[in-house]
């Protein structure tokens, strides 16, 4: 009578090591992919800010006037549909820091409407309030203000940036060697959407473990 020997199969140490290496490579690829996506978001924020700056400068070069300061009669004369929007035509922009992300002030609202009506930005030229504010690549609101964080002149601000995203934006705009809140990019951390203040905030570390979000601003011109 033949005896049937039972054999017990299993993974060898070499096979287990190979599996662990593969898992490690997969995890590394996922983490690397996540960082690439995050870097892409950060770059998109800077691109969005520069896009508004380019539109603002292009408008001034074409019309020799500030978008948002021109009167509703001027817009009507050009055939634009901006509703009742318009400034007072005094050659300066009045855009309060507290209303950066509410878009409630007349010349803040008019700025977005005039830039869209003139074709420098896409979107509905009749939109008002928060609905008229564009979104950055990270999902935060973009708003306009004059002299936020002691920056000189009209500025563009982005809300709801994580500490990592704010650091990335600051680094791209001002360079890795610059201390925060001393260059062209300035911001502060708090509950989103955090309206900027008139005064320059103190230098604050970007602590990536914190859940607070940043508002970052840079000049439009």
VEXGU-300971 format. One record per residue: residue in one letter; y, x, z of N, C-alpha, C in turn. Coordinates in Angstrom, 1 decimal, padded with zeros to 4 digits. Each point is the difference from the previous one (the first is absolute). Layout:
# VEXGU-300971
aa_nc2_nc1_nc3_cac2_cac1_cac3_cc2_cc1_cc3
A_Y_X_Z_Y_X_Z_Y_X_Z
...
***
This chain:
# VEXGU-300971
aa_nc2_nc1_nc3_cac2_cac1_cac3_cc2_cc1_cc3
X_-001.2_000.8_000.0_001.2_-000.8_000.0_001.2_000.9_000.0
X_000.9_-000.4_-000.9_001.2_000.8_-000.1_001.0_-000.5_001.0
X_000.7_001.0_000.7_001.0_-000.3_000.9_001.4_000.0_-000.7
X_000.7_-001.1_000.3_001.4_-000.1_-000.6_001.0_000.5_001.0
X_000.6_001.1_-000.3_001.0_000.6_000.9_001.4_-000.7_-000.2
X_000.5_-000.4_001.1_001.4_-000.6_-000.1_001.0_001.1_000.1
X_001.0_-000.1_-000.9_001.1_001.0_000.0_001.3_-000.6_000.4
X_000.7_000.6_000.9_001.3_-000.5_000.4_001.1_000.7_-000.7
X_000.8_-000.8_-000.7_001.1_000.6_-000.8_001.3_-000.1_000.7
X_000.9_000.9_-000.3_001.3_000.0_000.7_000.9_001.0_-000.7
X_001.3_000.0_000.4_001.0_001.0_-000.6_-000.2_001.3_000.7
X_000.0_001.0_-000.8_000.0_001.4_000.5_001.4_000.4_000.4
X_000.1_001.0_000.7_001.3_000.5_000.5_000.9_000.3_-001.2
X_-000.5_000.5_-001.0_000.8_000.4_-001.2_000.5_-001.3_-000.7
X_-000.8_-001.0_-000.1_000.4_-001.3_-000.6_001.1_-000.6_000.9
X_-000.1_000.0_001.3_001.0_-000.5_000.9_001.3_000.7_-000.2
X_-000.1_001.3_-000.1_001.2_000.9_-000.1_000.7_-000.4_-001.3
X_-000.8_-000.2_-001.1_000.6_-000.4_-001.3_000.7_-001.3_000.1
X_-000.6_-001.0_000.7_000.6_-001.3_000.1_001.3_000.1_000.8
X_000.0_000.8_001.1_001.3_000.2_000.8_001.1_000.6_-000.8
X_-000.4_001.0_-000.9_001.0_000.6_-000.8_000.6_-001.0_-001.0
X_-000.8_-000.8_-000.6_000.4_-001.0_-000.9_001.0_-001.0_000.7
X_-000.4_-000.5_001.2_000.8_-000.9_000.7_001.4_000.7_000.3
X_-000.1_001.3_000.4_001.3_000.7_000.3_000.9_000.1_-001.2
X_-000.6_000.2_-001.2_000.8_000.1_-001.2_000.6_-001.3_-000.3
X_-000.8_-001.1_000.2_000.5_-001.3_-000.3_001.2_-000.4_000.9
X_-000.2_000.3_001.3_001.1_-000.3_001.0_001.2_000.8_-000.4
X_-000.2_001.3_-000.3_001.1_000.8_-000.4_000.8_-000.5_-001.2
X_-000.8_-000.5_-001.0_000.6_-000.6_-001.2_000.8_-001.2_000.3
X_-000.5_-000.8_001.0_000.7_-001.3_000.3_001.3_000.4_000.7
X_000.0_000.9_001.0_001.2_000.4_000.7_001.0_000.7_-000.9
X_-000.5_000.8_-000.9_000.9_000.6_-001.0_000.6_-001.0_-000.9
X_-000.7_-001.0_-000.4_000.5_-001.1_-000.8_001.1_-000.8_000.7
X_-000.3_-000.2_001.3_001.0_-000.8_000.8_001.3_000.8_000.1
X_-000.1_001.3_000.2_001.2_000.9_000.1_000.8_000.0_-001.4
X_-000.8_000.0_-001.1_000.7_000.0_-001.3_000.7_-001.4_-000.2
X_-000.6_-001.0_000.5_000.7_-001.4_-000.1_001.2_000.0_000.8
X_000.0_000.6_001.2_001.1_000.0_000.9_001.1_000.9_-000.6
X_-000.3_001.1_-000.6_001.0_000.9_-000.6_000.6_-000.8_-001.2
X_-000.8_-000.7_-000.7_000.6_-000.8_-001.1_001.0_-001.1_000.5
X_-000.3_-000.6_001.1_000.9_-001.0_000.6_001.3_000.7_000.4
X_-000.1_001.1_000.6_001.2_000.7_000.5_000.9_000.4_-001.2
X_-000.6_000.5_-001.1_000.7_000.4_-001.2_000.7_-001.2_-000.6
X_-000.8_-001.2_000.0_000.6_-001.2_-000.6_001.2_-000.5_000.8
X_000.1_000.2_001.3_001.2_-000.4_000.8_001.2_000.8_-000.5
X_-000.2_001.4_-000.1_001.1_000.8_-000.5_000.4_-000.4_-001.4
X_-001.0_-000.3_-000.8_000.3_-000.4_-001.4_000.8_-001.3_000.0
X_-000.4_-000.9_000.8_000.7_-001.3_000.1_001.5_000.2_000.5
X_000.2_000.9_001.0_001.3_000.2_000.4_000.9_000.7_-001.0
X_-000.6_000.9_-000.7_000.7_000.7_-001.1_000.3_-001.0_-001.2
X_-000.9_-000.9_-000.2_000.2_-001.0_-001.0_001.2_-000.9_000.2
X_000.2_-000.4_001.3_001.2_-000.8_000.3_001.2_000.9_-000.1
X_-000.1_001.2_000.4_001.2_001.0_-000.1_000.4_000.2_-001.4
X_-001.0_000.1_-000.9_000.3_000.2_-001.4_000.6_-001.3_-000.6
X_-000.5_-001.2_000.4_000.6_-001.2_-000.4_001.5_-000.1_000.4
X_000.2_000.3_001.3_001.4_-000.1_000.6_000.9_000.9_-000.8
X_-000.4_001.3_-000.2_000.8_001.0_-000.7_000.3_-000.5_-001.4
X_-001.1_-000.5_-000.7_000.1_-000.4_-001.4_001.0_-001.1_-000.1
X_000.0_-001.0_000.9_000.9_-001.1_000.0_001.5_000.5_000.1
X_000.2_000.9_000.9_001.3_000.6_000.2_000.5_000.7_-001.2
X_-000.9_000.8_-000.6_000.4_000.7_-001.3_000.3_-000.9_-001.1
X_-000.7_-001.2_-000.1_000.3_-000.9_-001.1_001.2_-000.8_000.2
X_000.2_-000.6_001.3_001.1_-000.9_000.2_001.1_000.6_000.8
X_-000.1_001.2_000.5_001.0_000.6_000.8_000.4_-000.9_001.2
X_-001.0_-000.6_000.5_000.2_-000.8_001.2_-001.3_000.0_000.8
X_000.1_-000.3_001.3_-001.2_000.0_000.9_-000.7_-001.4_-000.1
X_-001.3_000.0_-000.2_-000.8_-001.2_-000.1_000.0_-000.7_001.4
X_000.5_-001.2_000.0_000.1_-000.7_001.3_001.5_-000.2_000.4
X_000.8_000.9_-000.5_001.5_-000.1_000.4_000.7_-000.9_-001.1
X_-000.5_000.0_-001.2_000.7_-000.8_-001.0_-000.1_-001.5_000.3
X_001.0_-000.7_-000.5_000.1_-001.4_000.4_-001.0_-000.9_-000.9
X_-000.2_-001.2_000.5_-000.8_-000.9_-000.7_000.6_-000.3_-001.4
X_001.3_000.0_-000.1_000.7_-000.3_-001.3_-000.4_001.1_-001.0
X_-000.1_001.2_000.4_-000.4_001.1_-000.9_-001.4_-000.2_-000.5
X_-000.9_-000.4_000.9_-001.4_-000.3_-000.4_000.0_-001.1_-001.0
X_000.7_-001.1_000.3_000.0_-001.1_-000.9_000.5_000.3_-001.3
X_001.1_000.9_-000.1_000.6_000.4_-001.2_-001.0_000.8_-000.9
X_-000.9_000.7_000.7_-001.0_000.8_-000.8_-001.2_-000.9_-000.4
X_000.0_-001.3_000.5_-001.1_-000.9_-000.4_-001.2_000.2_001.0
X_000.2_000.5_001.1_-001.1_000.2_001.0_-000.2_-001.2_000.8
X_-001.2_-000.3_000.4_-000.4_-001.1_000.9_-000.3_000.6_001.4
X_001.0_000.0_000.8_-000.2_000.6_001.4_000.3_-001.0_001.0
X_000.1_-001.3_-000.3_000.3_-001.0_000.9_001.4_000.1_000.5
X_000.2_-000.1_001.3_001.4_000.2_000.6_000.2_001.4_000.5
X_-000.8_000.9_-000.4_000.1_001.4_000.6_001.3_000.7_-000.6
X_000.4_000.9_000.8_001.1_000.8_-000.5_000.8_000.6_001.2
X_000.7_001.2_-000.2_000.7_000.6_001.0_001.5_-000.3_-000.1
X_000.8_000.8_000.6_001.5_-000.3_-000.1_000.7_000.9_-000.9
X_-000.7_001.0_-000.7_000.6_000.8_-001.0_001.0_001.0_000.6
X_-000.1_000.4_001.2_001.0_001.0_000.6_-000.4_001.4_-000.2
X_-001.1_000.3_-000.7_-000.4_001.4_-000.2_-000.9_000.6_001.0
X_-000.3_-000.8_001.1_-000.9_000.5_001.0_-001.1_-001.0_000.3
X_-001.1_000.5_000.5_-001.1_-000.9_000.3_000.0_-000.2_001.5
X_-000.2_-001.3_000.4_-000.2_-000.3_001.5_-001.4_-000.5_000.1
X_-000.9_000.8_000.6_-001.4_-000.4_000.2_-000.4_000.5_001.4
X_000.0_-000.9_000.9_-000.3_000.3_001.4_-001.4_000.5_000.3
X_-000.1_000.9_000.9_-001.4_000.6_000.3_-000.9_-001.1_000.5
X_000.6_-000.9_000.9_-000.9_-001.0_000.6_-000.6_-001.0_-001.0
X_000.6_-000.1_-001.2_-000.5_-001.0_-001.0_-000.7_000.7_-001.1
X_-000.4_001.3_000.2_-000.7_000.7_-001.0_-001.2_-000.7_-000.6
X_-000.8_-000.6_000.9_-001.3_-000.6_-000.4_000.1_-001.6_000.1
X_001.2_-000.5_000.3_000.1_-001.4_-000.1_000.8_-000.4_-001.3
X_000.7_001.0_-000.5_000.7_-000.2_-001.3_001.0_-001.2_000.1
X_000.6_-000.2_001.2_000.9_-001.1_000.2_001.4_000.2_-000.4
X_000.5_001.2_000.0_001.4_000.3_-000.3_000.3_-000.2_-001.5
X_001.2_-000.5_-000.4_000.3_-000.4_-001.3_-000.2_001.2_-001.0
X_000.5_001.2_000.4_-000.1_001.1_-001.0_-001.4_000.7_000.0
X_-000.7_-000.2_001.1_-001.4_000.5_-000.1_-000.8_-000.9_-001.0
X_000.1_-001.3_000.2_-000.7_-000.9_-000.9_000.4_000.2_-001.5
X_001.3_000.2_-000.2_000.6_000.1_-001.3_-000.5_001.3_-000.7
X_-000.2_001.0_000.8_-000.4_001.3_-000.6_-001.4_-000.2_-000.7
X_-000.9_-000.6_000.7_-001.3_-000.2_-000.7_000.1_-000.9_-001.2
X_000.8_-001.0_000.2_000.1_-001.0_-001.1_000.7_000.6_-001.2
X_001.0_000.8_000.2_000.7_000.6_-001.1_-000.8_001.1_-000.7
X_-000.8_000.8_000.8_-000.9_001.0_-000.6_-001.0_-000.7_-000.9
X_-000.5_-001.2_000.4_-001.0_-000.7_-000.8_000.6_-000.6_-001.2
X_001.1_-000.7_000.2_000.6_-000.7_-001.1_000.4_001.0_-001.1
X_000.4_001.2_000.4_000.4_001.1_-001.0_-001.2_000.7_-000.7
X_-001.2_-000.3_000.5_-001.2_000.6_-000.5_-000.4_001.3_000.6
X_000.7_000.5_001.0_-000.3_001.3_000.6_-001.2_-000.1_000.9
X_-000.2_-001.2_000.5_-001.2_-000.3_000.8_-000.7_-001.3_-000.5
X_-001.3_-000.1_000.2_-000.7_-001.2_-000.4_000.0_-001.0_001.1
X_-000.2_-001.3_-000.3_000.0_-001.0_001.0_000.9_-001.1_-000.2
X_000.0_-001.0_000.9_000.8_-001.2_-000.2_001.4_000.3_000.5
X_001.0_-000.1_-000.8_001.4_000.3_000.3_000.6_-001.1_000.9
X_-000.7_-001.1_000.1_000.6_-001.1_000.9_-000.6_000.0_001.4
X_-001.0_000.8_000.2_-000.7_000.0_001.3_001.0_000.5_001.1
X_-000.2_-000.6_001.2_000.9_000.3_001.1_-000.8_000.3_001.3
X_000.7_000.6_001.0_-000.7_000.2_001.3_-001.1_001.0_-000.1
X_-001.0_-000.1_000.9_-001.1_000.9_000.0_-000.8_-000.1_-001.3
X_-000.1_-001.1_-000.6_-000.7_-000.2_-001.3_000.5_000.9_-001.1
X_001.2_000.4_000.1_000.6_000.8_-001.0_-000.3_001.5_000.2
X_-000.5_000.4_001.1_-000.2_001.4_000.3_-001.3_000.5_-000.6
X_000.0_001.1_-000.7_-001.2_000.5_-000.6_-000.9_000.6_001.1
X_-001.3_000.2_-000.3_-000.9_000.6_000.9_-000.4_001.4_-000.5
X_-000.1_000.9_001.0_-000.4_001.4_-000.3_-001.5_000.0_-000.3
X_-000.5_001.2_-000.5_-001.4_000.1_-000.2_-000.9_-000.1_001.2
X_000.6_000.1_001.2_-000.8_-000.1_001.2_000.1_-001.5_000.5
X_000.7_-000.8_-000.6_000.1_-001.4_000.4_001.3_-000.4_000.8
X_000.7_001.0_000.5_001.2_-000.2_000.8_001.2_-000.5_-000.9
X_000.9_-000.6_000.7_001.2_-000.5_-000.7_000.9_001.1_-000.3
X_000.8_-000.1_-001.2_001.0_000.9_-000.3_001.3_-000.7_000.1
X_001.0_000.6_000.7_001.3_-000.6_000.1_001.1_001.0_-000.1
X_001.2_-000.5_-000.2_001.2_000.9_-000.2_000.9_-000.2_001.2
X_000.7_001.1_000.2_001.0_000.1_001.1_001.0_001.1_-000.3
X_001.1_-000.1_000.7_001.0_001.1_-000.1_000.0_000.8_001.3
X_-000.1_001.3_-000.1_000.0_001.0_001.1_-001.0_-000.3_001.0
X_-001.3_-000.3_-000.3_-001.0_-000.1_001.0_-000.3_001.3_000.5
X_-000.3_000.1_001.3_-000.4_001.3_000.6_001.0_001.1_-000.3
X_001.3_-000.4_-000.1_001.1_001.0_-000.3_-000.1_000.7_-001.4
X_-000.8_-000.6_-000.9_000.0_000.5_-001.4_001.3_-000.5_-000.6
X_000.6_000.8_-000.9_001.2_-000.3_-000.6_-000.1_-001.0_-001.2
X_000.6_-001.1_000.0_000.0_-000.9_-001.1_-001.2_-001.0_-000.1
X_-000.1_-000.7_-001.1_-001.1_-001.0_-000.2_-001.3_000.7_000.1
X_-001.0_-000.6_000.6_-001.3_000.6_000.2_-001.1_-001.0_-000.3
X_-001.2_000.5_-000.3_-001.2_-000.9_-000.1_-000.9_000.3_001.1
X_-000.6_-001.0_000.6_-000.9_000.1_001.2_-001.3_-000.7_-000.3
X_-001.1_000.6_000.6_-001.3_-000.6_-000.1_-000.5_-000.2_001.4
X_-000.6_-001.2_000.3_-000.5_-000.3_001.3_-001.5_000.1_000.1
X_-000.6_000.0_001.2_-001.4_-000.1_000.3_-000.8_001.2_-000.6
X_000.5_001.2_000.1_-000.7_001.2_-000.3_-000.8_000.5_001.2
X_-001.2_000.4_-000.2_-000.7_000.6_001.1_000.6_001.4_000.3
X_-000.4_000.6_001.1_000.5_001.3_000.4_-000.4_001.0_-001.1
X_-001.2_-000.1_-000.5_-000.4_000.9_-001.1_000.8_-000.2_-001.3
X_000.2_-001.2_-000.3_000.8_-000.3_-001.2_001.4_000.4_000.1
X_000.6_-000.2_001.2_001.4_000.4_000.2_000.1_001.5_-000.1
X_-000.9_000.8_000.6_-000.1_001.4_-000.1_000.0_000.4_-001.5
X_-000.9_-000.6_-000.7_-000.2_000.3_-001.4_001.3_-000.2_-000.8
X_000.7_-001.2_000.2_001.2_-000.3_-000.7_001.1_001.1_000.4
X_000.1_000.3_001.3_001.0_001.0_000.4_-000.3_001.3_-000.6
X_-001.2_000.4_-000.1_-000.4_001.3_-000.5_000.3_000.1_-001.5
X_-000.3_-001.1_-000.8_000.3_000.1_-001.4_001.5_000.0_-000.3
X_000.8_-000.7_000.8_001.4_-000.1_-000.3_000.8_001.2_000.5
X_-000.4_000.5_001.3_000.8_001.0_000.6_-000.7_001.4_000.0
X_-001.3_000.0_-000.2_-000.7_001.3_000.0_-000.7_000.1_001.4
X_-001.1_000.8_000.0_-000.8_000.2_001.2_000.7_000.7_001.1
X_001.0_000.8_-000.4_000.6_000.8_001.1_001.1_-000.7_000.7
X_000.5_-001.1_-000.5_001.1_-000.7_000.6_-000.4_-000.8_001.2
X_000.8_000.0_001.0_-000.2_-000.9_001.2_000.3_-001.4_-000.4
X_-000.7_-001.0_000.6_000.2_-001.4_-000.4_001.4_-000.4_000.5
X_000.6_-001.0_-000.7_001.3_-000.6_000.3_001.1_001.0_-000.1
X_-000.1_001.0_-000.8_001.1_001.0_-000.3_000.3_000.1_-001.4
X_-000.8_-000.6_-000.9_000.2_000.2_-001.4_000.3_-001.3_-000.7
X_-000.4_-000.2_-001.3_000.3_-001.2_-000.7_-000.9_-001.1_000.3
X_-001.2_000.2_000.7_-000.9_-001.0_000.4_000.1_-000.1_001.6
X_000.4_-001.2_000.5_000.1_-000.2_001.4_-000.7_-001.3_000.4
X_-000.5_-000.1_001.2_-000.6_-001.2_000.5_-000.2_-000.1_001.5
X_-000.7_-001.1_000.4_-000.3_-000.2_001.4_-001.2_-000.9_000.0
X_-000.7_000.1_001.2_-001.2_-000.8_000.1_000.2_-001.2_000.9
X_-000.7_-001.1_-000.3_000.1_-001.2_000.8_-000.7_-001.1_-000.6
X_000.2_-001.2_000.5_-000.7_-001.2_-000.6_000.5_-000.3_-001.4
X_-000.9_-000.3_-000.9_000.5_-000.3_-001.4_000.3_-001.4_-000.2
X_001.0_-000.3_-000.8_000.9_000.9_-000.7_001.1_000.5_000.8
X_000.1_001.3_000.3_001.0_000.5_000.9_001.3_000.3_-000.8
X_001.1_-000.7_000.4_001.3_000.2_-000.7_000.5_001.3_000.4
X_000.6_000.8_-000.9_000.6_001.3_000.4_001.2_-000.2_000.8
X_000.4_001.0_000.7_001.3_000.0_000.8_001.0_000.8_-000.7
X_001.3_000.0_000.5_001.0_000.8_-000.6_-000.1_001.4_000.4
X_-000.4_000.3_001.2_000.0_001.3_000.5_-001.3_000.8_-000.5
X_000.1_001.3_-000.1_-001.1_000.8_-000.4_-001.0_000.0_001.2
X_-001.3_-000.3_-000.2_-000.9_000.1_001.1_-000.4_001.4_000.3
X_-000.5_000.2_001.2_-000.4_001.3_000.5_-001.3_000.4_-000.8
X_-000.3_001.3_-000.1_-001.2_000.5_-000.6_-001.2_-000.6_000.8
X_-000.9_-000.6_-000.7_-001.2_-000.6_000.7_-001.3_000.5_-000.7
X_-000.9_000.5_000.7_-001.3_000.4_-000.6_-000.7_-001.1_-000.7
X_-000.7_000.3_-001.1_-000.8_-001.0_-000.7_-001.4_000.1_000.6
X_-000.3_-001.0_000.9_-001.2_000.0_000.8_-001.0_-001.0_-000.7
X_-001.0_000.5_-000.7_-000.8_-000.8_-000.9_-001.0_-000.8_000.9
X_000.0_000.2_001.3_-000.9_-000.9_000.8_000.7_-001.2_000.5
X_001.3_-000.1_-000.2_000.7_-001.2_000.5_000.0_-001.1_-001.1
X_000.1_-001.3_000.5_-000.1_-001.1_-000.9_001.4_-000.5_-000.4
X_001.1_000.6_000.6_001.3_-000.4_-000.5_000.2_000.4_-001.4
X_001.0_-000.6_-000.7_000.3_000.3_-001.4_001.4_000.4_-000.1
X_000.3_000.7_-001.1_001.3_000.6_-000.2_000.8_-000.8_-001.1
X_001.3_000.1_000.1_000.9_-000.4_-001.1_000.6_001.3_-000.4
X_-000.1_000.3_-001.3_000.6_001.2_-000.6_001.0_-000.3_-001.0
X_001.1_000.7_000.0_001.2_-000.2_-000.9_000.4_001.3_-000.7
X_000.5_-000.2_-001.2_000.6_001.1_-000.8_001.2_-000.5_-000.8
X_000.9_000.9_-000.3_001.2_-000.5_-000.7_-000.3_-000.4_-001.5
X_000.8_-001.0_-000.4_-000.2_-000.5_-001.4_000.7_000.9_-001.0
X_001.0_000.7_000.4_000.8_000.9_-000.9_-000.1_001.4_000.4
***
